[in-house]
Amino acid sequence: MDFPLPSLSVRRLLAVAIGLALVLVVAVRHVGGGHAAPVVAPVRVARAAPAKELVVDVAGAVARPGLYHLREGMRIADAVAASGGATARAELDDVNLAAPLADGEQVVVPQMSKLGGATGAPASPPSAGSSPTAPLDLNTASAEQLDALPGIGPATAQKIVDYRTTHGSFHSVDELDAVPGIGAGRIAQLKGLVIP
């Protein structure tokens, strides 16, 4: 039994052949290729929070004493550099340049006296309850009493009290080295004026 075939033009035959070839290619890729297209998760970029700004008072033997706005995480060395650097007469051995800065802190760079020793901040009159000859007890002194010591400002006095509250009593004057802003020179200046 013969079925009559419709007459197809060459164009139609070519179009049908191309269509079948495309279907075959797509089928092989999706079914026979064996590799699924990887699923890519969207990448989220975390934005860093802007650094907190600190205001620090730099005083003493620096080129430009004054208030400076610095970023959180900066060190005392950065505050000294921001103020134009230490002068030729600065006694940097008395400053812990590696200590982190705190907002509202005063950084004092002492100046060498003409006799060769460092001159710190002028001594304040002794506070009530202490005599000029009796050393101040680091473990019981208030922030106001500590502030009266030479070279210790209100911010550093509060740091000593906070350190004592967090870590317990001082057992030696040398433990003051662990308080940010107090270096070996400052400890040497305080010996005889404070006791643990």
Buried (B, 14 or more C-beta within 10 A) or exposed (E): EEEEEEEEEEEEEEEEEEEEEEEEEEEEEEEEEEEEEEEEEEEEEEEEEEEEEBEBBBBBBBEEBEEBEBEEEBBBBBBBBBBEEBEEBBBBBBBBBEBBBBEEBBBBBBBBEEEEEBBBBEEEEBBEEBEEEEBBBBEEBEBEBBBBBBBBBBBBBBBBBEBBEEEEEBEEBEBBEEBBBBBBBBBBBBEEBBBB
